[in-house]
Amino acid sequence: MRKGIPLLWLVALITLLAVYLIWGRSLAQAAVEGTAPEWFRGLVRIFYPRLAVEKHRFEASFFLRKADQVVLRFALVNLVLLVGLYLYRQKSGFREYLHHFWNRPVPAERIPALRVLFFAFLIFFSYEWYRDLIALHRAVAFYKPLPLLRLLHLDFPAPWLLAVLCGLLLLSCVTALFNLKPVLSSAVAAALFVLLQAFLFSFEKMDHTFALLTYAAMLMPFLLAEHRKAIRAGKTFLNGWPLWLTGLVTGIVYLQTGLEKLLIGGPEWLSPETFRNYVYLHQAPLGLWAARSAFLSAMLPLLALVFELGFIAIVFRPKLAWVFLPAGVLFHAGTYLLLGVGWYFNGWIATYIFFIPWERMGGKCWILNFKF
């Protein structure tokens, strides 16, 4: 039975693709036109609530391309998993590599610096949320809860409850930072970080500013639990799978951003005219200056794409961090200066701390010498 699973998986995937091409694509178009069956419109309202607004801004072809992208990416992910399953079963070398990858030990000395920096960053990026949520409370008539909030049947909180939730997020970050019940504190911080973001993004506007921080926050309790287990056992190394998984997720997200450009824009995304169109849309002074140069208009998009597609190499070759991490800082600073998007320091850059071997800093790193 186990040997037949990959074949059944492949058959199911091919069937799904055929159903989409024969039937699903026409349903997607009907949803945009408002003529789809009620059951399908209900699914769309759950998974893509913004369609009700955005279908008046773009042509139907735009949404069909988006639907095609969802199916294509789903197929690609499943193909990668199928190939991985085949290699795992058939190639002993691949099995040994995976075992080594996930079971690489992490020096216990590395975790205190990670803990302090990570929760300091969570405080830094969320300290204004109370003000933002109070402002949104005045527009509560436009509240359209995300699927998570609808599943939990949560209305938008009253101001006093917002204060409590934001206060608990700050308190849990501080207690985790100072190593007070770190596993429990980090779990509470992660849950509140996700919940408050859900409220912030329930007004038909979402972005990926805190995506990587959110994934890291969800894995941090497991990393701190492994650290506590190692300390109690008197070990100098801990099981590092939560750290390696955090790095892998970060690398995959960057890889997806690069693939998205290729899958949606194709080779045209690299054309100087595409770069200039983005610049003219945002009107950033430095971007307008760069757009006048044919060389920069061709080279900057290419460098951005190479960086995004190549960042995942850090996960498998940690020494490359000293190339890609500074490049990442320049990439995000360039995005801000050329397009006016983001800032010099953001939540994506904050996750770079998981790629730095803090224990090698020794006396140079004040965090390692700071005692609570």
N, C-alpha and C positions, 0 to 999 in steps of 0.2 A: 504493500500500500504506500509506504514511504517513497519508494522509487517512482510511483506514478504521480506523486504530487506535482513535480515540475511540469509534467506533460499536461495535467489538468489545469494547472496555473496558466500555461501558455495558451491552451485551447480557450479558457475563459477570457483571457486578454484579447485574443483575436476575435472572439464572439462580441465582446464589448465594443471593440473598434468598428466591427461591421454594423452593429446595431446603431452606433452613433452616426456612421456615414449614411445609412439607409433611412433612419428615422429620427435620431436625436438632433441632427443639425437643423432639420426642418422645424422641430419643436423649439429650438433656440431662437430661430427667426420668428416663429409665431409668438414667442414670449415677448420679444421686442415690439412686435406689432400689436400686442394685446389680444391676440386671438387664440392663445394656447389653452389647453384644457385647464380647469381649475386646479387639479392636483399638481400639475407641473408649475403653474404660477405660484402655488403654495411653496413648492421646493425652492423656486427662485427667490421668493421673499425671505426664505430662511438663510440661503447661502449667498445671495447677492441683493440685499435690500436696497442698495443704491441705484439699482436699475430703474426704479420708478422715477428718479430724478434725471439720471444720466441719459436715458433713452431719448430725451428731448434735446440733448446737446450734441449727440453723435449720430451718424448714419448707422443703419442696421449692419452694414458690412463690418463696422468697427467691432461690434459685439460678437459677430460670427467668428472673426479672427481671434477674439479673446476666448471663445468657447473652444475653438480648434486648439489653441495653446494649452488650455487646461487638459484636454484629452491627450495631446501630444506629450506633455510633460508627465502625465500619469503613466502613459505607455513607456516612456523612456525610463522612469524610475523602476517600473516593474521589470523591464528588460535587464536593467543593471542588477536588480535583486536576483533574477533568475540566473544570470551569468555567475553572480557571486555564489549562489547555492550550488550550481554545477561545479565550480572550481573547488568549493569547500568539500564536496563529496568525492571528487575525483583526484584532486591534487593535494598530496600530503604537505608539500612545501607551502601551499597557500594556507592550509589549516595551521601550520606552525607559525606562519607570519601573523595571522590574526590573533592567535593565542599570545604571541609575544607583544603585539601591538597593544592589546587591552590590558595586559598584565605587567606592563612596565612599572616598576616601583617609582614612587615620588618621594624625595627627601622631606621628612616632616618639617624641616626648617623653612621650606618654601611656603607653607600654608599660612602662617601668621601675617606675612606681608600681603598675600592675596586677600585674606579676610579683611584686614584693615582698609586696604585700598578699595576693594569692591564695595563695601558698605558705605564708605565715604562717598564713592561715586553715586550710589543709589540715593543718598541724601542730597547730593549736589543736583542731580537731575530731577528730583521729585519735590524739592522744597517749595516750589511755586504752585504745586498742584491744587492746594486748597483754594488759593485765589482764583485759579482757572475754573475750578469746579463750582465755586460760588457764583462766578459770572455765568456759567452755563445753567445754573439753577434758575436764573432769571428768564432763561429761554426754554424752560422745561416743557413747554407746549410742543417743541420740536424734537423731543426725546424719542428716539427710535432704538430701543435696546438691541445690542448685539446678541447673537444666538446664545452665548454663555449666560447673559442676564435674563433672556427669555426662558431659558431652561430652568434657571433658579427662581423665576418669577419675581425678579427684583425691580422695583420702581426706582426712579432717581431719588437718592437720599435727601432728607431734609438737611438744612445747614448745620444743625447741631450734630447730626450723624456723620456728615462729611468731616467735621472737626475731629470727631472721635476716630474715624478711620485714618485720616491723615496723621493724627497724633500717634496712633498705634504703629503706623508705618515708620514714623521717625523713631519712636521708642524701640521698636524691634531692630532697626538698623543700628542704633546706638549700642544696644545690649550685645548684638552680634559683634560689632566692631570691638567692644571691650571684652569679648570672650566670656560673656555671661550667658549661660545656657545657649551656646552658639547654634546648636542643631535646631532647637525649638525656635529660637529667635529668627534664624535664617528662613525657616519654613513659613513662619508667620509673615515675615517681610516679603517673601516671594508671593504668597497668596494675596496679600494686600496690594503689591505692585501690579499684579495681573488684574485684580478687581477694579482698582481705581483707574487703570488704563481703559478698561471696558467702559466705564462711565464717561471718561473723556472722549472716547471714540464712538459714542452712541448718538452723535448728532450729524450723521451722514458725512463725516470727514475722518479719514484714517490716514496714518502714515507709518513708516517703518522705523522711526527715530529710535525707539526703544526695543526693537526686535531682538537684537543680540543680547542686550542687558537682561531681557525677560528670560530668554533661554538659559543664560548663565545663572540667573537668580533661582530658577527651578532646579538646577543641578547642584547649587551650592550646599544645600543641606546634606546631600549625599557625600560630598567631598569633606565637609566638616565632620560627618559621622565617621568616615574612614580615618580621618586624622585623630579623632578622639579615641577610636579603637586602637590605633597604633601607639598612642601615648600611654594608654592604660596597660598595654602589653609590653611596654618598655622598648618598643621598636623604633629605629631611626628612619624607617621607610614605611610608607603606607600604600595600600592598593590604589593605583592611580586612575582607575577607569573613569570616575566622574570628570577628572581634569582632561583626559584625552577625549572624552565625549564632548565636552565643552569646546575644545579646540576643533574637533571634527565638525560640529554644528556651525561654528563660526566660518570655517573654510567652505562648507557647503553653501551657506547663505551668500558669500561673496561669489562663489562659482555660479549660483543661480542668477545673480544680477548680471553677470557677464553673458550667460547663455540666453537670458531674456532679451538682451539687446540683439543677439544674433538671430534668435528664433522669430522675434517680432519685426525687427528692422532689416534683417538680412545684411548683405554686404553694403547696402546703402547707408547703414548706420555709421559706417566708417568714412563716408564721403565728407569732404569739407563743408558742403552745403548743409548737411544735417547738423553739423556742429554750429554753423553760423545761425541756423534757424533757432536752435536752443538759446544761443547767446542773444539774438534779437528779441526773443520772447522775454528774457529776464532783464536785459538792459544793464547788466553789471559793467562798470567802467573798464575794468581790466579785461573782461570778456570781449567787449567791443573793440578794444585795442588788439587783442589776439586774433580776432576775426578778420582783421585787415591783412594778416599774414597768411599766405597760402601754405607755407611750411607748417606753422603752428596749427592751422585749422585741420591739417591732415595728420600731424604727429600726435597731438594731444588726445584725440579720441582713441588712436591706436594704443598709446601708452596706458590709457585708462582701461581698455579692454584686456590688454596683456596682464595688468595688475590684478583685475578681478578674476580672470580665469586662472591665474597662476598662484593666487594667495593660498589655495588649499595645499600647495606643496609644502608649506610649513608643517602641516600635520604629520607628514611622512618624512620630512627632512628638517628637523628643528633648527639646525644651524642656519637655514635660510631665513629665519626670523629676523636676523640682523640686516637683511636686504628688504624684506617685504614690510616689516613694521614701520621703518622710516618712510618707505614708499607709500604706505597707507596714510601716514600723517600728511604727507605732501598731497596725496590724492584727495583727501577730504578738505584740506585747506584750499586746494585748487578748485574744487567744486564750489566752495563758498566764494572765492575771489572771482572766478570766471562766470558763475551762474547765480550767485547770491543765494545758494541753497545750503542750508545747514549752518555750521559755524566752524571755527578752527578746531575746537574740541567737541566731540559728540559721543553718544553712547556706543557707537561702533568702535571708536578708538579706545574707549575705556576698557573694552574686553581684551585689548592687546596684553593686558597684565597676565593673562593666563598662558602666554607663550614665553614669558621671561623667567629664567632660572634664578629666582631671587636669592637662593641660598649661596650662589656664587659671588654675590655682591660683597659679602662679609662686612667688614667695618665701614664700607662705603655706603651702605644702605641704612639710613637712620631708622627705618621701620623695623629692621631685624634687631636693633639694639634698644628699641623702645619697650619698656616693661609696664604692664598694667597691674 
